[in-house]
């Protein structure tokens, strides 16, 4: 059984929520660049395509900031996409 991905080495973390397993990343910066964070997480998931595929369900965002302001450069947002182990993969989600 393989454990959660090591976010320090792969650049991709794993978190299990009520709806299943999600790959996630944290974005810190202005809202004007948030779209690039989505490109990055999708690229990271595709970089693990031997083991992972996109699951069913919606992506989620968690806002971790005192105030949400388009002008603030220190907005902190966790972005996640549902993932599942690809058939034949050794990866196991708990």
Biotite code that builds the C-alpha atoms (Angstrom):
import biotite.structure as struc

atoms = struc.array([
    struc.Atom([0.000, 0.000, 0.000], chain_id="A", res_id=1, res_name="UNK", atom_name="CA", element="C"),
    struc.Atom([1.332, 3.394, -0.916], chain_id="A", res_id=2, res_name="UNK", atom_name="CA", element="C"),
    struc.Atom([0.642, 6.311, 1.402], chain_id="A", res_id=3, res_name="UNK", atom_name="CA", element="C"),
    struc.Atom([-0.294, 9.896, 0.616], chain_id="A", res_id=4, res_name="UNK", atom_name="CA", element="C"),
    struc.Atom([1.834, 11.687, -1.930], chain_id="A", res_id=5, res_name="UNK", atom_name="CA", element="C"),
    struc.Atom([4.805, 13.550, -0.507], chain_id="A", res_id=6, res_name="UNK", atom_name="CA", element="C"),
    struc.Atom([3.980, 17.155, -1.378], chain_id="A", res_id=7, res_name="UNK", atom_name="CA", element="C"),
    struc.Atom([7.576, 18.237, -0.770], chain_id="A", res_id=8, res_name="UNK", atom_name="CA", element="C"),
    struc.Atom([8.943, 16.008, -3.515], chain_id="A", res_id=9, res_name="UNK", atom_name="CA", element="C"),
    struc.Atom([6.048, 15.721, -5.945], chain_id="A", res_id=10, res_name="UNK", atom_name="CA", element="C"),
    struc.Atom([4.544, 19.201, -5.605], chain_id="A", res_id=11, res_name="UNK", atom_name="CA", element="C"),
    struc.Atom([1.153, 17.567, -5.126], chain_id="A", res_id=12, res_name="UNK", atom_name="CA", element="C"),
    struc.Atom([-0.611, 16.701, -1.873], chain_id="A", res_id=13, res_name="UNK", atom_name="CA", element="C"),
    struc.Atom([-3.529, 14.417, -1.124], chain_id="A", res_id=14, res_name="UNK", atom_name="CA", element="C"),
    struc.Atom([-6.422, 15.007, 1.222], chain_id="A", res_id=15, res_name="UNK", atom_name="CA", element="C"),
    struc.Atom([-9.442, 12.776, 1.785], chain_id="A", res_id=16, res_name="UNK", atom_name="CA", element="C"),
    struc.Atom([-12.755, 14.562, 2.280], chain_id="A", res_id=17, res_name="UNK", atom_name="CA", element="C"),
    struc.Atom([-16.309, 13.280, 2.546], chain_id="A", res_id=18, res_name="UNK", atom_name="CA", element="C"),
    struc.Atom([-16.634, 12.827, -1.206], chain_id="A", res_id=19, res_name="UNK", atom_name="CA", element="C"),
    struc.Atom([-13.407, 10.885, -1.765], chain_id="A", res_id=20, res_name="UNK", atom_name="CA", element="C"),
    struc.Atom([-9.767, 11.698, -2.477], chain_id="A", res_id=21, res_name="UNK", atom_name="CA", element="C"),
    struc.Atom([-8.602, 15.025, -3.846], chain_id="A", res_id=22, res_name="UNK", atom_name="CA", element="C"),
    struc.Atom([-5.271, 16.300, -5.106], chain_id="A", res_id=23, res_name="UNK", atom_name="CA", element="C"),
    struc.Atom([-4.666, 19.793, -3.776], chain_id="A", res_id=24, res_name="UNK", atom_name="CA", element="C"),
    struc.Atom([-2.269, 22.699, -3.958], chain_id="A", res_id=25, res_name="UNK", atom_name="CA", element="C"),
    struc.Atom([-2.103, 26.026, -2.138], chain_id="A", res_id=26, res_name="UNK", atom_name="CA", element="C"),
    struc.Atom([-1.970, 29.257, -4.113], chain_id="A", res_id=27, res_name="UNK", atom_name="CA", element="C"),
    struc.Atom([-0.780, 32.512, -2.548], chain_id="A", res_id=28, res_name="UNK", atom_name="CA", element="C"),
    struc.Atom([-1.069, 35.653, -4.615], chain_id="A", res_id=29, res_name="UNK", atom_name="CA", element="C"),
    struc.Atom([-3.440, 38.016, -6.378], chain_id="A", res_id=30, res_name="UNK", atom_name="CA", element="C"),
    struc.Atom([-6.749, 36.789, -7.812], chain_id="A", res_id=31, res_name="UNK", atom_name="CA", element="C"),
    struc.Atom([-5.640, 37.974, -11.234], chain_id="A", res_id=32, res_name="UNK", atom_name="CA", element="C"),
    struc.Atom([-3.193, 35.028, -11.355], chain_id="A", res_id=33, res_name="UNK", atom_name="CA", element="C"),
    struc.Atom([-5.501, 32.358, -9.863], chain_id="A", res_id=34, res_name="UNK", atom_name="CA", element="C"),
    struc.Atom([-6.101, 30.793, -13.294], chain_id="A", res_id=35, res_name="UNK", atom_name="CA", element="C"),
    struc.Atom([-2.413, 29.934, -13.523], chain_id="A", res_id=36, res_name="UNK", atom_name="CA", element="C"),
    struc.Atom([-2.700, 27.994, -10.268], chain_id="A", res_id=37, res_name="UNK", atom_name="CA", element="C"),
    struc.Atom([-5.391, 25.842, -11.898], chain_id="A", res_id=38, res_name="UNK", atom_name="CA", element="C"),
    struc.Atom([-3.102, 25.201, -14.868], chain_id="A", res_id=39, res_name="UNK", atom_name="CA", element="C"),
    struc.Atom([-0.349, 24.168, -12.439], chain_id="A", res_id=40, res_name="UNK", atom_name="CA", element="C"),
    struc.Atom([-2.430, 21.665, -10.453], chain_id="A", res_id=41, res_name="UNK", atom_name="CA", element="C"),
    struc.Atom([-3.843, 20.084, -13.617], chain_id="A", res_id=42, res_name="UNK", atom_name="CA", element="C"),
    struc.Atom([-0.300, 19.752, -14.989], chain_id="A", res_id=43, res_name="UNK", atom_name="CA", element="C"),
    struc.Atom([0.823, 18.141, -11.712], chain_id="A", res_id=44, res_name="UNK", atom_name="CA", element="C"),
    struc.Atom([-2.032, 15.628, -11.798], chain_id="A", res_id=45, res_name="UNK", atom_name="CA", element="C"),
    struc.Atom([-1.297, 14.815, -15.447], chain_id="A", res_id=46, res_name="UNK", atom_name="CA", element="C"),
    struc.Atom([2.351, 14.359, -14.439], chain_id="A", res_id=47, res_name="UNK", atom_name="CA", element="C"),
    struc.Atom([1.187, 11.416, -12.310], chain_id="A", res_id=48, res_name="UNK", atom_name="CA", element="C"),
    struc.Atom([-0.988, 9.965, -15.088], chain_id="A", res_id=49, res_name="UNK", atom_name="CA", element="C"),
    struc.Atom([0.475, 6.474, -14.660], chain_id="A", res_id=50, res_name="UNK", atom_name="CA", element="C"),
    struc.Atom([-1.088, 6.308, -11.180], chain_id="A", res_id=51, res_name="UNK", atom_name="CA", element="C"),
    struc.Atom([-3.880, 8.905, -11.168], chain_id="A", res_id=52, res_name="UNK", atom_name="CA", element="C"),
    struc.Atom([-6.856, 10.008, -13.158], chain_id="A", res_id=53, res_name="UNK", atom_name="CA", element="C"),
    struc.Atom([-9.446, 12.681, -12.509], chain_id="A", res_id=54, res_name="UNK", atom_name="CA", element="C"),
    struc.Atom([-12.317, 11.425, -10.395], chain_id="A", res_id=55, res_name="UNK", atom_name="CA", element="C"),
    struc.Atom([-15.942, 12.463, -10.503], chain_id="A", res_id=56, res_name="UNK", atom_name="CA", element="C"),
    struc.Atom([-17.180, 15.563, -8.752], chain_id="A", res_id=57, res_name="UNK", atom_name="CA", element="C"),
    struc.Atom([-16.278, 19.206, -8.705], chain_id="A", res_id=58, res_name="UNK", atom_name="CA", element="C"),
    struc.Atom([-13.030, 20.915, -7.883], chain_id="A", res_id=59, res_name="UNK", atom_name="CA", element="C"),
    struc.Atom([-13.112, 22.851, -4.604], chain_id="A", res_id=60, res_name="UNK", atom_name="CA", element="C"),
    struc.Atom([-11.498, 25.990, -3.259], chain_id="A", res_id=61, res_name="UNK", atom_name="CA", element="C"),
    struc.Atom([-10.809, 26.842, 0.377], chain_id="A", res_id=62, res_name="UNK", atom_name="CA", element="C"),
    struc.Atom([-10.100, 30.506, 1.059], chain_id="A", res_id=63, res_name="UNK", atom_name="CA", element="C"),
    struc.Atom([-7.635, 30.986, 3.917], chain_id="A", res_id=64, res_name="UNK", atom_name="CA", element="C"),
    struc.Atom([-7.465, 34.712, 4.176], chain_id="A", res_id=65, res_name="UNK", atom_name="CA", element="C"),
    struc.Atom([-8.869, 37.305, 6.551], chain_id="A", res_id=66, res_name="UNK", atom_name="CA", element="C"),
    struc.Atom([-10.417, 39.241, 3.703], chain_id="A", res_id=67, res_name="UNK", atom_name="CA", element="C"),
    struc.Atom([-10.957, 38.445, 0.043], chain_id="A", res_id=68, res_name="UNK", atom_name="CA", element="C"),
    struc.Atom([-9.766, 41.378, -2.006], chain_id="A", res_id=69, res_name="UNK", atom_name="CA", element="C"),
    struc.Atom([-8.823, 41.494, -5.679], chain_id="A", res_id=70, res_name="UNK", atom_name="CA", element="C"),
    struc.Atom([-6.083, 44.028, -4.879], chain_id="A", res_id=71, res_name="UNK", atom_name="CA", element="C"),
    struc.Atom([-4.423, 41.953, -2.149], chain_id="A", res_id=72, res_name="UNK", atom_name="CA", element="C"),
    struc.Atom([-1.322, 40.058, -3.206], chain_id="A", res_id=73, res_name="UNK", atom_name="CA", element="C"),
    struc.Atom([-1.418, 37.631, -0.285], chain_id="A", res_id=74, res_name="UNK", atom_name="CA", element="C"),
    struc.Atom([-4.705, 35.822, -0.878], chain_id="A", res_id=75, res_name="UNK", atom_name="CA", element="C"),
    struc.Atom([-4.254, 32.177, 0.141], chain_id="A", res_id=76, res_name="UNK", atom_name="CA", element="C"),
    struc.Atom([-6.448, 29.603, -1.581], chain_id="A", res_id=77, res_name="UNK", atom_name="CA", element="C"),
    struc.Atom([-6.328, 25.803, -1.474], chain_id="A", res_id=78, res_name="UNK", atom_name="CA", element="C"),
    struc.Atom([-7.460, 24.313, -4.789], chain_id="A", res_id=79, res_name="UNK", atom_name="CA", element="C"),
    struc.Atom([-8.439, 20.676, -5.133], chain_id="A", res_id=80, res_name="UNK", atom_name="CA", element="C"),
    struc.Atom([-9.581, 18.242, -7.806], chain_id="A", res_id=81, res_name="UNK", atom_name="CA", element="C"),
    struc.Atom([-11.087, 14.788, -7.214], chain_id="A", res_id=82, res_name="UNK", atom_name="CA", element="C"),
    struc.Atom([-8.698, 12.000, -8.180], chain_id="A", res_id=83, res_name="UNK", atom_name="CA", element="C"),
    struc.Atom([-8.715, 8.235, -8.114], chain_id="A", res_id=84, res_name="UNK", atom_name="CA", element="C"),
    struc.Atom([-6.153, 5.513, -8.646], chain_id="A", res_id=85, res_name="UNK", atom_name="CA", element="C"),
    struc.Atom([-5.897, 4.467, -12.259], chain_id="A", res_id=86, res_name="UNK", atom_name="CA", element="C"),
    struc.Atom([-6.760, 0.812, -12.951], chain_id="A", res_id=87, res_name="UNK", atom_name="CA", element="C"),
    struc.Atom([-3.637, -1.297, -12.450], chain_id="A", res_id=88, res_name="UNK", atom_name="CA", element="C"),
    struc.Atom([-1.931, 1.334, -10.295], chain_id="A", res_id=89, res_name="UNK", atom_name="CA", element="C"),
    struc.Atom([-0.326, 0.324, -7.003], chain_id="A", res_id=90, res_name="UNK", atom_name="CA", element="C"),
    struc.Atom([-1.594, 3.532, -5.395], chain_id="A", res_id=91, res_name="UNK", atom_name="CA", element="C"),
    struc.Atom([-4.282, 2.949, -2.777], chain_id="A", res_id=92, res_name="UNK", atom_name="CA", element="C"),
    struc.Atom([-6.445, 5.696, -1.322], chain_id="A", res_id=93, res_name="UNK", atom_name="CA", element="C"),
    struc.Atom([-7.854, 5.219, 2.134], chain_id="A", res_id=94, res_name="UNK", atom_name="CA", element="C"),
])
